[in-house]
Amino acid sequence: MFRRDLPLLQFGTAPTAADPLPQAFVLTAIVIAFSIAIYMLTLAASGSDDDTEDAS
């Protein structure tokens, strides 16, 4: 039966392997910031005037 090694450990030891958790946090922050920006732009573009008085 074929047994696979742990990921990235064939290139070094466990302490020197890349930690994917900070990368996941950064990617999540980028996705959340992008989605909030799109949501705010959508609200700004679809908003109606709320002025109840005429300027003239």
Secondary structure, 3 states (H helix, E strand, C coil): CCCCCCCCHHHCCHHHCCCHHHHHHHHHHHHHHHHHHHHHHHHHHHCCCCCCCCCC
